[in-house]
Amino acid sequence: MSEIQIPTVADLVAKGEKPDVLFWVGCAGSFDDRYKNVTKAFVKILNKVGVKFAVLGSEETCTGDPARRAGNEFLFQMQAMTNIQVLNGYEIKKIVTACPHCFNTLKNEYPVLGGEYEVIHHSVFLQQLINEGRVTLQGGGNFKGRKITFHDSCFLGRANNVYEAPRKVLEALDTELVEMKRCKTKGLCCGAGGGQMFKDAEPGNMEINIERTEEALDTGADTIAVACPFCMTMMSDGVKGKEKESEVKVLDLAELIAESEGL
């Protein structure tokens, strides 16, 4: 990652500066090998358009979302308070994150504990950059005319009513967006939410991610677009389970934009 410029907030503060936007990377964006590519793609976009951003680096810890979903409220509040102290210490005002779980927790659950910030999901941020003409996809880029379906993340969609931004990003790519039967307010969970990602499957006839992957494959799309690290893992596993890896790709919105921009 030597070619990618990623300043930390501490670096900027040491020079007497502040970032306009804090990029909250999240656990998956930091440690999951597949999702690190999304982090890199998003950072390349931020660098190209000249957004003054920074990350917390080693000062960032888990938001506490998995702990709260799994029922450990004590651990959640410990993790949240640690992060809030760091964020408030740096007087952070605006946060962008590629993870809907981090987005939901920072936006809706931190204010009660004293952490009040403007929190934006990267799908909305990318849409804003496109609307402002800062990201220009000449002729739609590599995905022009390609069939793409979008899987709605529960925490982005039903929990926070963000449905149009990711679809507007795909529109800008000049793709043919084909919706699954269950989408938007009636979308089906990938199977990872509520702490399910970290536990064994419960009795049943089919894994949820397989059912959801089948719905995506039924659209005939060659790309499944996602905007969440949990969804990325579950849908990718579903595609592997169906032995369609060579035909169907699972990509994050930031990866689609970065590839189309040649970044």
Secondary structure by P-SEA (a helix, b strand, c coil): cccbbbbcaaaaaaacccccccccccccccccccaaaaaaaaaaaaaaaccccccccccccccaaaaaaacaaaaaaaaaaaaaaaaaaacccbbbbccaaaaaaacccccccccccccccaaaaaaaaaaacccccccccccccbbbbbbbbcccccccccccaaaaaaaaaccccccccccccccccccccccccccccccccccaaaaaaaaaaaacccbbbbccaaaaaaaaaaaaaacccccbbbbcaaaaaaaaacc
